Each structure stands twice: as structure tokens, then as C-alpha cells.
Amino acid sequence: MRIRTTTEADIPRVAELERAAFAQDALPLVALVQYLALAQELFVVVEGAAGLLAYGAAAIAADARTGWLLSAAVAPEARGQGVGGALTRELVARLQARGVVEVLATVAPHNTASRRMLSAAGLTVQAELPDYFGPGEHRLLMRWTSEGVSTQDDTAGVVCPTPARSAQGE
């Protein structure tokens, strides 16, 4: 397994992973192309012997101290093998190398696979976000800090301006 920065040639397979994970809520191709242009080294893929197994994208907030895990998807055949955890740890490491001291992500409360993926990289549930994507579309805010395990009290000033997604078959 090898994690590397996404290239233009990867976009069709990334789009397939996106559709398999998110179905009707999949990001359009234009959004994936924008990730490629904007996220650059923070848009990564996981390669295995059979091809691309996963992708993930992250971004750095305007404060330059906070990173967001924007989206991730793992191929059905690669789930449960640590691919998502490795992907997430790599994104956190890349964010940290750029000076980020806090990484945030949101996840559907029922999406236990994505919660495990984020937990494998050290993110912990910090808050419930009712109606984040609209009525009945709740999310959990998960957080990693460079200081180690954070607590509920650490999120007092956290603002969730951009919905973030992750899926392992949501």
C-alpha cells in the first residue's frame, strides 16, 4: 500500500470511489477537479496492487492553525483492512507538517466505519451538530490536536463553516 498525492490521471477512479461511497450525494466531477487544483498535496490516494483503494482531501482554514478533513472514501473491497486509518493518519501528518495544530472533521453519527477511520488517526468526538446538513441530517464533530487528546471543553470557539464528509460505505 502506497499513499501519494492525487494526479489528474487519478480523477476518473476517484470519481468511481466517490460514487460508490456516496451514491446520489457524490461530489460532481468538477468538485474533484477543484480539489486537485486547490488542495494539491492535501488531496491523496491510496494505491494497492489492484489500483486505487481510497482517496482523501483536506484543507487548511484561514487561521492557518486549523485543518479540515473534507472528504474520504475507501473502496468496498479495501474496507476493514486499515486503509482508511492509514489515509487519515497521512492527511493529519501532512496538515501538521504545514503548521496545523488542530484537525477537524464531521461524520454521520451512524457511520461507525468512518468514525473508526478517524479515531485511528487520533480524532475524538467533541460535539454533536444537530441538523448540520439540514433537518434530521446530524453530524458529529471529531477533532485531533497536536497537544494530544482533547476534551469537550476545548471546542468552545470551534466554528464549522464547511461541511466535511467521510465514507466507508455511508
Summary of the structure (lengths in Angstrom):
residues: 170
radius of gyration: 14.8
end to end distance: 23.2
largest distance: 44.3
contacts: 545
relative contact order: 0.16
helix: 37%
strand: 29%
